[in-house]
């Protein structure tokens, strides 16, 4: 007879079902830009990631002020069509060019204004996104696009902006999964101490 009490694996079935349900979510990833704004929608079902939609809002032909309206309206349409539960966006990278940083900040603001009230927005640094997707924070764009194609089983490599947006969504999915695993582990430790 064992000194340590054992429990049937069936005792963990409700927790496993609850854990899996907590990880099921639709995420919209955004890569805002003043000329092109990439978007990627993924469905997270446990550890499985499924690409729902991806693409790019091309804004280069529009006047600068009109671009912000097009970003806002385009993303509002995506929000109503795909109804994401969470939104993940790349954190602004501030370069030495103040004009570029200002334009990027305006595009990002227009994108965030399109997110409906009550939908949480999460930010990730570019290096953290590359690290989560490729395994290196210094990865090149083509490496990110290749890994996104592989991870999401896409028939072809997406465009650079769409790949970046999908990478933001995948990074968020990994962060959610790690957070849920940590919470589950913490709960098990507390229950084991009883």
matplotlib code that plots the C-alpha trace (Angstrom):
import matplotlib.pyplot as plt

x = [0.0, 1.3, 2.1, 0.9, -2.8, -3.5, -6.5, -8.1, -7.4, -11.2, -11.0, -9.2, -11.7, -13.8, -10.7, -9.4, -12.7, -12.7, -9.1, -9.8, -12.9, -10.9, -8.5, -11.1, -11.2, -11.2, -8.3, -7.8, -4.2, -3.3, -0.2, -1.2, 0.6, -0.1, 0.0, -0.9, -2.6, -2.3, -5.0, -5.2, -8.0, -7.3, -9.4, -7.7, -9.1, -6.9, -3.4, -4.9, -4.6, -6.8, -6.5, -9.9, -9.0, -6.1, -5.2, -4.2, -6.0, -4.1, -4.3, -1.4, -3.7, -5.8, -5.0, -3.3, -6.4, -8.6, -6.3, -7.3, -11.0, -10.4, -8.5, -11.3, -14.1, -12.2, -11.5, -15.0, -16.2, -13.8, -14.9, -18.6, -17.9, -15.5, -16.5, -13.2, -13.3, -9.8, -7.6, -3.8, -1.7, 2.0, 3.4, 4.7, 8.3, 9.7, 12.3, 14.5, 12.1, 9.5, 7.2, 7.0, 6.4, 3.6, 1.9, 2.2, 0.7, -2.2, -2.9, -2.7, -5.1, -7.6, -7.3, -7.8, -10.8, -12.5, -12.4, -15.8, -16.2, -15.7, -13.3, -9.9, -6.8, -3.4, 0.0, 3.2, 6.6, 8.0, 10.8, 8.4, 6.2, 9.2, 10.4, 7.0, 6.6, 10.1, 12.1, 14.3, 13.6, 15.9, 14.1, 13.7, 10.3, 10.6, 11.2, 8.1, 6.0, 7.4, 6.6, 3.1, 2.5, 3.7, 2.0, -1.4, -1.1, -1.8, -1.6, 0.8, 2.9, 0.8, 1.9, 4.3, 1.6, -0.9, 1.9, 2.9, -0.7, -1.2, 2.1, 0.7, -2.4, -0.3, 1.9, -1.3, -2.6, 0.7, 0.6, -3.1, -2.1, 0.8, -1.3, -4.0, -1.5, 0.0, -3.4, -4.3, -1.0, -1.5, -5.0, -3.7, -1.0, -3.5, -5.9, -3.0, -2.1, -5.5]
y = [0.0, 3.4, 6.1, 8.7, 8.9, 8.5, 9.8, 8.6, 10.6, 11.0, 13.4, 15.8, 15.6, 18.6, 20.7, 19.7, 20.6, 23.9, 24.5, 23.8, 26.0, 28.8, 28.6, 28.7, 32.2, 34.2, 36.7, 39.6, 40.5, 44.0, 45.4, 49.1, 51.2, 54.6, 53.1, 49.4, 47.9, 44.1, 42.0, 38.4, 36.5, 33.2, 30.8, 29.3, 25.9, 24.6, 24.3, 24.3, 27.5, 27.9, 30.8, 32.3, 35.4, 37.6, 40.4, 44.0, 47.3, 49.1, 52.9, 54.3, 55.9, 57.8, 61.3, 61.1, 62.2, 59.8, 56.9, 57.1, 57.0, 54.0, 52.2, 52.9, 51.8, 48.8, 47.4, 48.1, 46.0, 43.2, 43.4, 43.0, 40.2, 38.1, 39.2, 38.6, 38.2, 39.7, 42.0, 41.9, 44.7, 45.3, 47.9, 51.0, 50.9, 54.5, 55.3, 58.3, 59.8, 61.7, 62.2, 58.4, 57.7, 60.3, 58.8, 55.3, 56.5, 58.0, 54.8, 52.8, 55.1, 54.8, 51.0, 50.9, 53.2, 50.6, 48.0, 47.8, 48.6, 45.6, 43.8, 43.7, 44.9, 43.4, 44.9, 43.0, 44.3, 43.4, 41.3, 39.4, 38.6, 37.3, 35.3, 33.7, 32.8, 32.0, 31.5, 34.5, 38.1, 39.1, 37.1, 38.5, 39.2, 36.2, 33.9, 35.2, 34.7, 31.2, 30.1, 31.6, 29.6, 26.5, 27.1, 27.9, 25.4, 28.1, 27.0, 29.8, 32.4, 35.5, 39.0, 40.7, 42.9, 40.0, 37.7, 40.3, 40.6, 36.8, 36.7, 39.2, 37.0, 33.8, 35.5, 36.5, 32.9, 31.6, 34.2, 33.2, 29.5, 30.1, 32.3, 29.6, 26.9, 29.0, 29.6, 25.9, 24.9, 27.4, 26.0, 22.4, 23.3, 25.0, 22.0, 19.5, 21.3, 20.5]
z = [0.0, -1.0, 1.6, -0.8, -1.6, -5.3, -7.2, -10.3, -13.5, -13.7, -10.7, -13.1, -16.0, -14.8, -14.4, -17.8, -19.5, -17.7, -18.6, -22.3, -22.3, -20.8, -23.7, -26.4, -27.8, -31.0, -31.2, -33.6, -34.1, -35.5, -37.1, -37.5, -40.0, -41.7, -45.2, -44.6, -41.6, -41.2, -39.5, -38.6, -36.9, -35.2, -33.2, -30.2, -29.1, -26.3, -27.9, -31.4, -33.4, -36.5, -39.0, -39.6, -41.7, -42.5, -44.8, -45.1, -45.4, -48.1, -47.5, -49.5, -52.2, -49.7, -48.2, -44.8, -42.8, -44.9, -44.0, -40.3, -41.2, -43.5, -40.7, -38.2, -40.6, -42.0, -38.6, -37.4, -40.2, -39.3, -35.7, -36.6, -39.1, -36.9, -33.4, -31.6, -27.8, -27.5, -29.5, -29.6, -31.0, -31.6, -29.2, -31.0, -31.9, -31.5, -34.1, -34.5, -37.0, -35.0, -38.0, -38.7, -35.0, -35.0, -38.1, -36.6, -33.3, -35.2, -37.1, -33.9, -32.2, -35.1, -34.9, -31.1, -31.4, -33.6, -30.8, -29.2, -25.5, -23.3, -25.7, -23.9, -25.8, -25.1, -26.3, -27.1, -28.0, -31.4, -29.9, -27.6, -30.7, -32.7, -29.7, -29.2, -32.9, -34.1, -30.9, -31.5, -30.7, -33.5, -36.2, -39.7, -41.3, -43.7, -40.7, -39.0, -42.1, -42.6, -39.0, -39.2, -42.3, -40.6, -37.2, -38.8, -41.7, -44.3, -47.9, -48.8, -46.9, -46.1, -47.0, -44.6, -42.8, -42.5, -41.2, -38.6, -37.5, -37.3, -35.3, -32.8, -32.4, -32.0, -29.4, -27.5, -27.7, -26.3, -23.5, -22.7, -22.6, -20.3, -18.0, -17.8, -17.1, -14.3, -12.8, -13.1, -11.5, -8.7, -8.1, -8.0, -5.5, -3.2, -3.3, -2.8, 0.4, 2.0]

ax = plt.figure().add_subplot(projection="3d")
ax.plot(x, y, z, "-o")
ax.set_aspect("equal")
plt.show()
